[in-house]
Amino acid sequence: MKHTLVGVPGGRIHVVEHGQGPLVLLVHGFPEFWFSWRHQLPALAEAGFRAAAIDVRGYGRSVKPFDVAAYRMLAHVADNVEVVRGLGADTATIVGHDWGAVIAANSALLRPDVFTAIGLLSVPYSPRDNTRPTEAFARAGGDEEFYVSYFQEPGRAEAEIEPTCAHGLPGSTALSREMRLRARNASLRSRRVARCATGCPTPVRFRPG
């Protein structure tokens, strides 16, 4: 696998490539990075494609602007377009998972000249309406706090997670029982929402706390 840094407005995007052929751009979700596509990269390469998995801005080795405005959807779309150009291609199939699915959908909508085919995993397409995303997430949580809302306040998650890093990665037994239960409940709720939106059964996989 080949690691590359592609220049984009405001910094660089880290890309991991594998294979030769038509370009397939892979966009990860939260809180992941290119490594979540480690199994798909060789599979796509073997099938005759040039697979390229990015670290979305703010993640991994990609640019991490401090300004919240630097993470608007138009910035993500521009990053994806520049990655395609930086890899010497004119068009690509774009595949996104979780939050990456939202980015992929908007990339294809805004730049159909670049992204000629699309795949969305875990999160179905939802057109924009007048509801603020933070309000929608708050309602999705019901009586409990939705996991996205938990990460909205700067420093809150860091204060709880960072002290555990010396003992293991998040998700290990070093995490507080409260946080593991919160993650478990958020996982269940988000998958129930996805099943209601698509009408299709959605698998639920988590480690009991």
PyMOL CGO cylinders between C-alpha atoms (Angstrom):
from pymol import cmd
from pymol.cgo import CYLINDER

trace = [
    CYLINDER, 0.00, 0.00, 0.00, 1.21, 3.48, -0.90, 0.3, 1, 1, 1, 1, 1, 1,
    CYLINDER, 1.21, 3.48, -0.90, 0.86, 6.44, 1.46, 0.3, 1, 1, 1, 1, 1, 1,
    CYLINDER, 0.86, 6.44, 1.46, 0.52, 9.90, -0.10, 0.3, 1, 1, 1, 1, 1, 1,
    CYLINDER, 0.52, 9.90, -0.10, -0.17, 13.44, 1.09, 0.3, 1, 1, 1, 1, 1, 1,
    CYLINDER, -0.17, 13.44, 1.09, -2.32, 15.44, -1.34, 0.3, 1, 1, 1, 1, 1, 1,
    CYLINDER, -2.32, 15.44, -1.34, -2.48, 19.22, -1.15, 0.3, 1, 1, 1, 1, 1, 1,
    CYLINDER, -2.48, 19.22, -1.15, -5.94, 20.71, -0.50, 0.3, 1, 1, 1, 1, 1, 1,
    CYLINDER, -5.94, 20.71, -0.50, -7.14, 24.21, 0.51, 0.3, 1, 1, 1, 1, 1, 1,
    CYLINDER, -7.14, 24.21, 0.51, -5.70, 24.83, 3.96, 0.3, 1, 1, 1, 1, 1, 1,
    CYLINDER, -5.70, 24.83, 3.96, -3.43, 21.81, 4.21, 0.3, 1, 1, 1, 1, 1, 1,
    CYLINDER, -3.43, 21.81, 4.21, -2.98, 18.23, 3.09, 0.3, 1, 1, 1, 1, 1, 1,
    CYLINDER, -2.98, 18.23, 3.09, -5.05, 15.04, 3.03, 0.3, 1, 1, 1, 1, 1, 1,
    CYLINDER, -5.05, 15.04, 3.03, -3.45, 11.69, 3.81, 0.3, 1, 1, 1, 1, 1, 1,
    CYLINDER, -3.45, 11.69, 3.81, -4.30, 9.00, 1.24, 0.3, 1, 1, 1, 1, 1, 1,
    CYLINDER, -4.30, 9.00, 1.24, -3.54, 5.27, 1.20, 0.3, 1, 1, 1, 1, 1, 1,
    CYLINDER, -3.54, 5.27, 1.20, -3.67, 3.65, -2.26, 0.3, 1, 1, 1, 1, 1, 1,
    CYLINDER, -3.67, 3.65, -2.26, -3.69, 0.09, -3.50, 0.3, 1, 1, 1, 1, 1, 1,
    CYLINDER, -3.69, 0.09, -3.50, -4.17, -1.37, -6.98, 0.3, 1, 1, 1, 1, 1, 1,
    CYLINDER, -4.17, -1.37, -6.98, -4.51, -0.11, -10.53, 0.3, 1, 1, 1, 1, 1, 1,
    CYLINDER, -4.51, -0.11, -10.53, -7.61, 0.71, -12.55, 0.3, 1, 1, 1, 1, 1, 1,
    CYLINDER, -7.61, 0.71, -12.55, -10.65, 2.96, -12.16, 0.3, 1, 1, 1, 1, 1, 1,
    CYLINDER, -10.65, 2.96, -12.16, -10.39, 5.05, -8.99, 0.3, 1, 1, 1, 1, 1, 1,
    CYLINDER, -10.39, 5.05, -8.99, -12.55, 4.25, -5.95, 0.3, 1, 1, 1, 1, 1, 1,
    CYLINDER, -12.55, 4.25, -5.95, -12.36, 6.84, -3.16, 0.3, 1, 1, 1, 1, 1, 1,
    CYLINDER, -12.36, 6.84, -3.16, -13.14, 5.49, 0.32, 0.3, 1, 1, 1, 1, 1, 1,
    CYLINDER, -13.14, 5.49, 0.32, -14.32, 7.92, 3.02, 0.3, 1, 1, 1, 1, 1, 1,
    CYLINDER, -14.32, 7.92, 3.02, -14.38, 6.69, 6.63, 0.3, 1, 1, 1, 1, 1, 1,
    CYLINDER, -14.38, 6.69, 6.63, -16.76, 7.56, 9.44, 0.3, 1, 1, 1, 1, 1, 1,
    CYLINDER, -16.76, 7.56, 9.44, -16.48, 8.73, 13.05, 0.3, 1, 1, 1, 1, 1, 1,
    CYLINDER, -16.48, 8.73, 13.05, -14.23, 8.19, 14.94, 0.3, 1, 1, 1, 1, 1, 1,
    CYLINDER, -14.23, 8.19, 14.94, -12.10, 6.29, 12.44, 0.3, 1, 1, 1, 1, 1, 1,
    CYLINDER, -12.10, 6.29, 12.44, -9.36, 6.88, 9.85, 0.3, 1, 1, 1, 1, 1, 1,
    CYLINDER, -9.36, 6.88, 9.85, -8.14, 5.19, 6.64, 0.3, 1, 1, 1, 1, 1, 1,
    CYLINDER, -8.14, 5.19, 6.64, -7.34, 1.97, 8.51, 0.3, 1, 1, 1, 1, 1, 1,
    CYLINDER, -7.34, 1.97, 8.51, -11.02, 1.07, 8.73, 0.3, 1, 1, 1, 1, 1, 1,
    CYLINDER, -11.02, 1.07, 8.73, -10.81, 0.24, 4.99, 0.3, 1, 1, 1, 1, 1, 1,
    CYLINDER, -10.81, 0.24, 4.99, -7.77, -2.06, 5.38, 0.3, 1, 1, 1, 1, 1, 1,
    CYLINDER, -7.77, -2.06, 5.38, -9.72, -5.13, 4.24, 0.3, 1, 1, 1, 1, 1, 1,
    CYLINDER, -9.72, -5.13, 4.24, -11.50, -3.40, 1.35, 0.3, 1, 1, 1, 1, 1, 1,
    CYLINDER, -11.50, -3.40, 1.35, -8.32, -1.90, -0.13, 0.3, 1, 1, 1, 1, 1, 1,
    CYLINDER, -8.32, -1.90, -0.13, -6.75, -5.22, -1.22, 0.3, 1, 1, 1, 1, 1, 1,
    CYLINDER, -6.75, -5.22, -1.22, -10.16, -6.66, -2.20, 0.3, 1, 1, 1, 1, 1, 1,
    CYLINDER, -10.16, -6.66, -2.20, -10.84, -3.74, -4.55, 0.3, 1, 1, 1, 1, 1, 1,
    CYLINDER, -10.84, -3.74, -4.55, -7.29, -3.90, -5.92, 0.3, 1, 1, 1, 1, 1, 1,
    CYLINDER, -7.29, -3.90, -5.92, -7.72, -7.59, -6.68, 0.3, 1, 1, 1, 1, 1, 1,
    CYLINDER, -7.72, -7.59, -6.68, -10.99, -6.81, -8.45, 0.3, 1, 1, 1, 1, 1, 1,
    CYLINDER, -10.99, -6.81, -8.45, -9.19, -4.44, -10.82, 0.3, 1, 1, 1, 1, 1, 1,
    CYLINDER, -9.19, -4.44, -10.82, -9.69, -1.08, -9.14, 0.3, 1, 1, 1, 1, 1, 1,
    CYLINDER, -9.69, -1.08, -9.14, -7.39, 1.61, -7.79, 0.3, 1, 1, 1, 1, 1, 1,
    CYLINDER, -7.39, 1.61, -7.79, -8.63, 1.97, -4.23, 0.3, 1, 1, 1, 1, 1, 1,
    CYLINDER, -8.63, 1.97, -4.23, -7.76, 5.11, -2.26, 0.3, 1, 1, 1, 1, 1, 1,
    CYLINDER, -7.76, 5.11, -2.26, -8.75, 5.53, 1.40, 0.3, 1, 1, 1, 1, 1, 1,
    CYLINDER, -8.75, 5.53, 1.40, -8.40, 8.99, 2.93, 0.3, 1, 1, 1, 1, 1, 1,
    CYLINDER, -8.40, 8.99, 2.93, -8.04, 10.38, 6.40, 0.3, 1, 1, 1, 1, 1, 1,
    CYLINDER, -8.04, 10.38, 6.40, -10.90, 12.91, 6.45, 0.3, 1, 1, 1, 1, 1, 1,
    CYLINDER, -10.90, 12.91, 6.45, -9.75, 16.38, 7.55, 0.3, 1, 1, 1, 1, 1, 1,
    CYLINDER, -9.75, 16.38, 7.55, -9.46, 16.43, 11.32, 0.3, 1, 1, 1, 1, 1, 1,
    CYLINDER, -9.46, 16.43, 11.32, -8.41, 12.77, 11.48, 0.3, 1, 1, 1, 1, 1, 1,
    CYLINDER, -8.41, 12.77, 11.48, -5.18, 10.77, 11.27, 0.3, 1, 1, 1, 1, 1, 1,
    CYLINDER, -5.18, 10.77, 11.27, -2.40, 12.42, 9.29, 0.3, 1, 1, 1, 1, 1, 1,
    CYLINDER, -2.40, 12.42, 9.29, -4.64, 14.90, 7.47, 0.3, 1, 1, 1, 1, 1, 1,
    CYLINDER, -4.64, 14.90, 7.47, -4.92, 18.61, 8.18, 0.3, 1, 1, 1, 1, 1, 1,
    CYLINDER, -4.92, 18.61, 8.18, -6.61, 19.47, 11.49, 0.3, 1, 1, 1, 1, 1, 1,
    CYLINDER, -6.61, 19.47, 11.49, -7.86, 23.09, 11.41, 0.3, 1, 1, 1, 1, 1, 1,
    CYLINDER, -7.86, 23.09, 11.41, -8.84, 24.60, 14.74, 0.3, 1, 1, 1, 1, 1, 1,
    CYLINDER, -8.84, 24.60, 14.74, -11.64, 26.71, 13.27, 0.3, 1, 1, 1, 1, 1, 1,
    CYLINDER, -11.64, 26.71, 13.27, -14.98, 24.87, 13.29, 0.3, 1, 1, 1, 1, 1, 1,
    CYLINDER, -14.98, 24.87, 13.29, -15.94, 26.60, 10.01, 0.3, 1, 1, 1, 1, 1, 1,
    CYLINDER, -15.94, 26.60, 10.01, -13.11, 24.72, 8.29, 0.3, 1, 1, 1, 1, 1, 1,
    CYLINDER, -13.11, 24.72, 8.29, -15.16, 21.52, 8.65, 0.3, 1, 1, 1, 1, 1, 1,
    CYLINDER, -15.16, 21.52, 8.65, -18.20, 22.66, 6.68, 0.3, 1, 1, 1, 1, 1, 1,
    CYLINDER, -18.20, 22.66, 6.68, -19.46, 20.23, 4.07, 0.3, 1, 1, 1, 1, 1, 1,
    CYLINDER, -19.46, 20.23, 4.07, -18.14, 22.30, 1.19, 0.3, 1, 1, 1, 1, 1, 1,
    CYLINDER, -18.14, 22.30, 1.19, -14.63, 21.90, 2.60, 0.3, 1, 1, 1, 1, 1, 1,
    CYLINDER, -14.63, 21.90, 2.60, -15.00, 18.11, 2.71, 0.3, 1, 1, 1, 1, 1, 1,
    CYLINDER, -15.00, 18.11, 2.71, -16.30, 18.04, -0.87, 0.3, 1, 1, 1, 1, 1, 1,
    CYLINDER, -16.30, 18.04, -0.87, -13.41, 20.24, -2.02, 0.3, 1, 1, 1, 1, 1, 1,
    CYLINDER, -13.41, 20.24, -2.02, -10.96, 17.89, -0.29, 0.3, 1, 1, 1, 1, 1, 1,
    CYLINDER, -10.96, 17.89, -0.29, -12.36, 14.90, -2.14, 0.3, 1, 1, 1, 1, 1, 1,
    CYLINDER, -12.36, 14.90, -2.14, -12.22, 16.68, -5.50, 0.3, 1, 1, 1, 1, 1, 1,
    CYLINDER, -12.22, 16.68, -5.50, -8.59, 17.70, -4.89, 0.3, 1, 1, 1, 1, 1, 1,
    CYLINDER, -8.59, 17.70, -4.89, -7.66, 14.15, -3.88, 0.3, 1, 1, 1, 1, 1, 1,
    CYLINDER, -7.66, 14.15, -3.88, -9.06, 12.81, -7.16, 0.3, 1, 1, 1, 1, 1, 1,
    CYLINDER, -9.06, 12.81, -7.16, -7.12, 15.44, -9.09, 0.3, 1, 1, 1, 1, 1, 1,
    CYLINDER, -7.12, 15.44, -9.09, -4.01, 14.93, -6.99, 0.3, 1, 1, 1, 1, 1, 1,
    CYLINDER, -4.01, 14.93, -6.99, -4.05, 11.23, -7.84, 0.3, 1, 1, 1, 1, 1, 1,
    CYLINDER, -4.05, 11.23, -7.84, -4.14, 12.11, -11.53, 0.3, 1, 1, 1, 1, 1, 1,
    CYLINDER, -4.14, 12.11, -11.53, -7.71, 11.01, -12.19, 0.3, 1, 1, 1, 1, 1, 1,
    CYLINDER, -7.71, 11.01, -12.19, -10.65, 12.87, -13.69, 0.3, 1, 1, 1, 1, 1, 1,
    CYLINDER, -10.65, 12.87, -13.69, -13.47, 10.84, -12.13, 0.3, 1, 1, 1, 1, 1, 1,
    CYLINDER, -13.47, 10.84, -12.13, -14.00, 8.35, -9.33, 0.3, 1, 1, 1, 1, 1, 1,
    CYLINDER, -14.00, 8.35, -9.33, -16.53, 6.18, -7.59, 0.3, 1, 1, 1, 1, 1, 1,
    CYLINDER, -16.53, 6.18, -7.59, -16.95, 7.42, -4.03, 0.3, 1, 1, 1, 1, 1, 1,
    CYLINDER, -16.95, 7.42, -4.03, -17.91, 5.14, -1.13, 0.3, 1, 1, 1, 1, 1, 1,
    CYLINDER, -17.91, 5.14, -1.13, -18.60, 6.42, 2.38, 0.3, 1, 1, 1, 1, 1, 1,
    CYLINDER, -18.60, 6.42, 2.38, -19.34, 4.81, 5.72, 0.3, 1, 1, 1, 1, 1, 1,
    CYLINDER, -19.34, 4.81, 5.72, -21.17, 6.47, 8.64, 0.3, 1, 1, 1, 1, 1, 1,
    CYLINDER, -21.17, 6.47, 8.64, -20.29, 10.21, 8.60, 0.3, 1, 1, 1, 1, 1, 1,
    CYLINDER, -20.29, 10.21, 8.60, -18.27, 9.44, 5.49, 0.3, 1, 1, 1, 1, 1, 1,
    CYLINDER, -18.27, 9.44, 5.49, -21.52, 8.41, 3.78, 0.3, 1, 1, 1, 1, 1, 1,
    CYLINDER, -21.52, 8.41, 3.78, -22.89, 11.92, 4.34, 0.3, 1, 1, 1, 1, 1, 1,
    CYLINDER, -22.89, 11.92, 4.34, -19.71, 13.41, 2.86, 0.3, 1, 1, 1, 1, 1, 1,
    CYLINDER, -19.71, 13.41, 2.86, -19.84, 10.99, -0.07, 0.3, 1, 1, 1, 1, 1, 1,
    CYLINDER, -19.84, 10.99, -0.07, -23.48, 11.80, -0.83, 0.3, 1, 1, 1, 1, 1, 1,
    CYLINDER, -23.48, 11.80, -0.83, -22.83, 15.53, -0.87, 0.3, 1, 1, 1, 1, 1, 1,
    CYLINDER, -22.83, 15.53, -0.87, -19.70, 15.06, -2.97, 0.3, 1, 1, 1, 1, 1, 1,
    CYLINDER, -19.70, 15.06, -2.97, -21.71, 13.22, -5.63, 0.3, 1, 1, 1, 1, 1, 1,
    CYLINDER, -21.71, 13.22, -5.63, -24.56, 15.75, -5.48, 0.3, 1, 1, 1, 1, 1, 1,
    CYLINDER, -24.56, 15.75, -5.48, -22.34, 18.81, -5.79, 0.3, 1, 1, 1, 1, 1, 1,
    CYLINDER, -22.34, 18.81, -5.79, -19.73, 17.39, -8.17, 0.3, 1, 1, 1, 1, 1, 1,
    CYLINDER, -19.73, 17.39, -8.17, -21.39, 14.78, -10.39, 0.3, 1, 1, 1, 1, 1, 1,
    CYLINDER, -21.39, 14.78, -10.39, -18.77, 15.61, -13.02, 0.3, 1, 1, 1, 1, 1, 1,
    CYLINDER, -18.77, 15.61, -13.02, -16.12, 14.09, -10.73, 0.3, 1, 1, 1, 1, 1, 1,
    CYLINDER, -16.12, 14.09, -10.73, -18.00, 11.43, -8.77, 0.3, 1, 1, 1, 1, 1, 1,
    CYLINDER, -18.00, 11.43, -8.77, -19.86, 9.28, -11.27, 0.3, 1, 1, 1, 1, 1, 1,
    CYLINDER, -19.86, 9.28, -11.27, -20.98, 6.50, -8.93, 0.3, 1, 1, 1, 1, 1, 1,
    CYLINDER, -20.98, 6.50, -8.93, -21.61, 6.29, -5.20, 0.3, 1, 1, 1, 1, 1, 1,
    CYLINDER, -21.61, 6.29, -5.20, -21.95, 3.78, -2.37, 0.3, 1, 1, 1, 1, 1, 1,
    CYLINDER, -21.95, 3.78, -2.37, -23.37, 4.63, 1.07, 0.3, 1, 1, 1, 1, 1, 1,
    CYLINDER, -23.37, 4.63, 1.07, -22.78, 2.32, 4.02, 0.3, 1, 1, 1, 1, 1, 1,
    CYLINDER, -22.78, 2.32, 4.02, -24.63, 2.48, 7.37, 0.3, 1, 1, 1, 1, 1, 1,
    CYLINDER, -24.63, 2.48, 7.37, -26.15, 5.96, 6.85, 0.3, 1, 1, 1, 1, 1, 1,
    CYLINDER, -26.15, 5.96, 6.85, -28.81, 6.42, 4.13, 0.3, 1, 1, 1, 1, 1, 1,
    CYLINDER, -28.81, 6.42, 4.13, -29.05, 9.65, 2.18, 0.3, 1, 1, 1, 1, 1, 1,
    CYLINDER, -29.05, 9.65, 2.18, -31.16, 12.34, 3.84, 0.3, 1, 1, 1, 1, 1, 1,
    CYLINDER, -31.16, 12.34, 3.84, -31.87, 15.61, 2.01, 0.3, 1, 1, 1, 1, 1, 1,
    CYLINDER, -31.87, 15.61, 2.01, -31.29, 18.91, 3.77, 0.3, 1, 1, 1, 1, 1, 1,
    CYLINDER, -31.29, 18.91, 3.77, -34.24, 20.48, 5.59, 0.3, 1, 1, 1, 1, 1, 1,
    CYLINDER, -34.24, 20.48, 5.59, -34.78, 23.36, 8.00, 0.3, 1, 1, 1, 1, 1, 1,
    CYLINDER, -34.78, 23.36, 8.00, -33.80, 21.38, 11.10, 0.3, 1, 1, 1, 1, 1, 1,
    CYLINDER, -33.80, 21.38, 11.10, -30.35, 22.02, 12.53, 0.3, 1, 1, 1, 1, 1, 1,
    CYLINDER, -30.35, 22.02, 12.53, -28.35, 18.76, 12.77, 0.3, 1, 1, 1, 1, 1, 1,
    CYLINDER, -28.35, 18.76, 12.77, -27.69, 19.33, 16.47, 0.3, 1, 1, 1, 1, 1, 1,
    CYLINDER, -27.69, 19.33, 16.47, -31.45, 19.57, 17.10, 0.3, 1, 1, 1, 1, 1, 1,
    CYLINDER, -31.45, 19.57, 17.10, -32.09, 16.38, 15.14, 0.3, 1, 1, 1, 1, 1, 1,
    CYLINDER, -32.09, 16.38, 15.14, -29.39, 14.55, 17.09, 0.3, 1, 1, 1, 1, 1, 1,
    CYLINDER, -29.39, 14.55, 17.09, -30.86, 15.75, 20.39, 0.3, 1, 1, 1, 1, 1, 1,
    CYLINDER, -30.86, 15.75, 20.39, -34.27, 14.33, 19.43, 0.3, 1, 1, 1, 1, 1, 1,
    CYLINDER, -34.27, 14.33, 19.43, -32.71, 11.06, 18.30, 0.3, 1, 1, 1, 1, 1, 1,
    CYLINDER, -32.71, 11.06, 18.30, -31.32, 10.53, 21.79, 0.3, 1, 1, 1, 1, 1, 1,
    CYLINDER, -31.32, 10.53, 21.79, -34.74, 10.67, 23.42, 0.3, 1, 1, 1, 1, 1, 1,
    CYLINDER, -34.74, 10.67, 23.42, -34.37, 10.75, 27.19, 0.3, 1, 1, 1, 1, 1, 1,
    CYLINDER, -34.37, 10.75, 27.19, -30.64, 10.05, 26.93, 0.3, 1, 1, 1, 1, 1, 1,
    CYLINDER, -30.64, 10.05, 26.93, -27.87, 12.06, 25.35, 0.3, 1, 1, 1, 1, 1, 1,
    CYLINDER, -27.87, 12.06, 25.35, -27.08, 11.09, 21.75, 0.3, 1, 1, 1, 1, 1, 1,
    CYLINDER, -27.08, 11.09, 21.75, -23.40, 10.33, 21.26, 0.3, 1, 1, 1, 1, 1, 1,
    CYLINDER, -23.40, 10.33, 21.26, -22.93, 13.12, 18.69, 0.3, 1, 1, 1, 1, 1, 1,
    CYLINDER, -22.93, 13.12, 18.69, -24.18, 15.67, 21.22, 0.3, 1, 1, 1, 1, 1, 1,
    CYLINDER, -24.18, 15.67, 21.22, -21.63, 14.36, 23.71, 0.3, 1, 1, 1, 1, 1, 1,
    CYLINDER, -21.63, 14.36, 23.71, -18.78, 15.45, 21.45, 0.3, 1, 1, 1, 1, 1, 1,
    CYLINDER, -18.78, 15.45, 21.45, -20.13, 18.96, 20.72, 0.3, 1, 1, 1, 1, 1, 1,
    CYLINDER, -20.13, 18.96, 20.72, -18.64, 20.66, 23.78, 0.3, 1, 1, 1, 1, 1, 1,
    CYLINDER, -18.64, 20.66, 23.78, -14.88, 21.24, 23.27, 0.3, 1, 1, 1, 1, 1, 1,
    CYLINDER, -14.88, 21.24, 23.27, -12.77, 19.46, 25.87, 0.3, 1, 1, 1, 1, 1, 1,
    CYLINDER, -12.77, 19.46, 25.87, -15.55, 17.38, 27.43, 0.3, 1, 1, 1, 1, 1, 1,
    CYLINDER, -15.55, 17.38, 27.43, -14.77, 14.07, 25.71, 0.3, 1, 1, 1, 1, 1, 1,
    CYLINDER, -14.77, 14.07, 25.71, -11.02, 14.70, 25.93, 0.3, 1, 1, 1, 1, 1, 1,
    CYLINDER, -11.02, 14.70, 25.93, -11.26, 15.11, 29.71, 0.3, 1, 1, 1, 1, 1, 1,
    CYLINDER, -11.26, 15.11, 29.71, -12.87, 11.70, 30.03, 0.3, 1, 1, 1, 1, 1, 1,
    CYLINDER, -12.87, 11.70, 30.03, -10.97, 9.75, 27.36, 0.3, 1, 1, 1, 1, 1, 1,
    CYLINDER, -10.97, 9.75, 27.36, -7.39, 11.07, 27.51, 0.3, 1, 1, 1, 1, 1, 1,
    CYLINDER, -7.39, 11.07, 27.51, -6.65, 9.89, 31.08, 0.3, 1, 1, 1, 1, 1, 1,
    CYLINDER, -6.65, 9.89, 31.08, -7.32, 6.31, 29.90, 0.3, 1, 1, 1, 1, 1, 1,
    CYLINDER, -7.32, 6.31, 29.90, -4.85, 6.44, 27.00, 0.3, 1, 1, 1, 1, 1, 1,
    CYLINDER, -4.85, 6.44, 27.00, -1.96, 5.37, 29.19, 0.3, 1, 1, 1, 1, 1, 1,
    CYLINDER, -1.96, 5.37, 29.19, -3.84, 2.16, 29.99, 0.3, 1, 1, 1, 1, 1, 1,
    CYLINDER, -3.84, 2.16, 29.99, -5.36, 1.33, 26.63, 0.3, 1, 1, 1, 1, 1, 1,
    CYLINDER, -5.36, 1.33, 26.63, -7.36, 2.58, 23.70, 0.3, 1, 1, 1, 1, 1, 1,
    CYLINDER, -7.36, 2.58, 23.70, -10.96, 3.76, 24.08, 0.3, 1, 1, 1, 1, 1, 1,
    CYLINDER, -10.96, 3.76, 24.08, -13.20, 0.71, 24.21, 0.3, 1, 1, 1, 1, 1, 1,
    CYLINDER, -13.20, 0.71, 24.21, -10.88, -1.15, 26.59, 0.3, 1, 1, 1, 1, 1, 1,
    CYLINDER, -10.88, -1.15, 26.59, -11.70, -2.01, 30.18, 0.3, 1, 1, 1, 1, 1, 1,
    CYLINDER, -11.70, -2.01, 30.18, -9.86, 1.16, 31.21, 0.3, 1, 1, 1, 1, 1, 1,
    CYLINDER, -9.86, 1.16, 31.21, -12.85, 3.22, 30.13, 0.3, 1, 1, 1, 1, 1, 1,
    CYLINDER, -12.85, 3.22, 30.13, -15.41, 4.05, 32.75, 0.3, 1, 1, 1, 1, 1, 1,
    CYLINDER, -15.41, 4.05, 32.75, -18.48, 1.84, 32.87, 0.3, 1, 1, 1, 1, 1, 1,
    CYLINDER, -18.48, 1.84, 32.87, -20.62, 4.94, 32.34, 0.3, 1, 1, 1, 1, 1, 1,
    CYLINDER, -20.62, 4.94, 32.34, -18.94, 5.78, 29.04, 0.3, 1, 1, 1, 1, 1, 1,
    CYLINDER, -18.94, 5.78, 29.04, -19.07, 2.20, 27.76, 0.3, 1, 1, 1, 1, 1, 1,
    CYLINDER, -19.07, 2.20, 27.76, -22.79, 2.07, 28.51, 0.3, 1, 1, 1, 1, 1, 1,
    CYLINDER, -22.79, 2.07, 28.51, -23.26, 5.42, 26.77, 0.3, 1, 1, 1, 1, 1, 1,
    CYLINDER, -23.26, 5.42, 26.77, -21.49, 4.12, 23.66, 0.3, 1, 1, 1, 1, 1, 1,
    CYLINDER, -21.49, 4.12, 23.66, -23.53, 0.90, 23.75, 0.3, 1, 1, 1, 1, 1, 1,
    CYLINDER, -23.53, 0.90, 23.75, -26.85, 2.74, 24.02, 0.3, 1, 1, 1, 1, 1, 1,
    CYLINDER, -26.85, 2.74, 24.02, -25.87, 5.20, 21.28, 0.3, 1, 1, 1, 1, 1, 1,
    CYLINDER, -25.87, 5.20, 21.28, -24.97, 2.30, 19.01, 0.3, 1, 1, 1, 1, 1, 1,
    CYLINDER, -24.97, 2.30, 19.01, -28.34, 0.67, 19.57, 0.3, 1, 1, 1, 1, 1, 1,
    CYLINDER, -28.34, 0.67, 19.57, -30.26, 3.91, 19.00, 0.3, 1, 1, 1, 1, 1, 1,
    CYLINDER, -30.26, 3.91, 19.00, -28.39, 4.87, 15.83, 0.3, 1, 1, 1, 1, 1, 1,
    CYLINDER, -28.39, 4.87, 15.83, -29.00, 1.45, 14.31, 0.3, 1, 1, 1, 1, 1, 1,
    CYLINDER, -29.00, 1.45, 14.31, -32.68, 1.55, 15.21, 0.3, 1, 1, 1, 1, 1, 1,
    CYLINDER, -32.68, 1.55, 15.21, -32.93, 4.94, 13.49, 0.3, 1, 1, 1, 1, 1, 1,
    CYLINDER, -32.93, 4.94, 13.49, -31.19, 3.52, 10.41, 0.3, 1, 1, 1, 1, 1, 1,
    CYLINDER, -31.19, 3.52, 10.41, -33.54, 0.55, 10.29, 0.3, 1, 1, 1, 1, 1, 1,
    CYLINDER, -33.54, 0.55, 10.29, -36.60, 2.78, 10.53, 0.3, 1, 1, 1, 1, 1, 1,
    CYLINDER, -36.60, 2.78, 10.53, -35.25, 5.05, 7.79, 0.3, 1, 1, 1, 1, 1, 1,
    CYLINDER, -35.25, 5.05, 7.79, -34.47, 2.26, 5.34, 0.3, 1, 1, 1, 1, 1, 1,
    CYLINDER, -34.47, 2.26, 5.34, -37.08, -0.34, 6.25, 0.3, 1, 1, 1, 1, 1, 1,
    CYLINDER, -37.08, -0.34, 6.25, -34.34, -2.97, 6.27, 0.3, 1, 1, 1, 1, 1, 1,
    CYLINDER, -34.34, -2.97, 6.27, -32.94, -4.98, 9.19, 0.3, 1, 1, 1, 1, 1, 1,
    CYLINDER, -32.94, -4.98, 9.19, -29.71, -3.50, 10.48, 0.3, 1, 1, 1, 1, 1, 1,
    CYLINDER, -29.71, -3.50, 10.48, -27.16, -5.64, 12.34, 0.3, 1, 1, 1, 1, 1, 1,
    CYLINDER, -27.16, -5.64, 12.34, -26.24, -4.60, 15.86, 0.3, 1, 1, 1, 1, 1, 1,
    CYLINDER, -26.24, -4.60, 15.86, -22.78, -5.52, 17.08, 0.3, 1, 1, 1, 1, 1, 1,
    CYLINDER, -22.78, -5.52, 17.08, -21.23, -4.33, 20.31, 0.3, 1, 1, 1, 1, 1, 1,
    CYLINDER, -21.23, -4.33, 20.31, -19.29, -5.67, 23.26, 0.3, 1, 1, 1, 1, 1, 1,
    CYLINDER, -19.29, -5.67, 23.26, -21.39, -5.83, 26.41, 0.3, 1, 1, 1, 1, 1, 1,
    CYLINDER, -21.39, -5.83, 26.41, -20.17, -3.53, 29.18, 0.3, 1, 1, 1, 1, 1, 1,
]
cmd.load_cgo(trace, "trace")
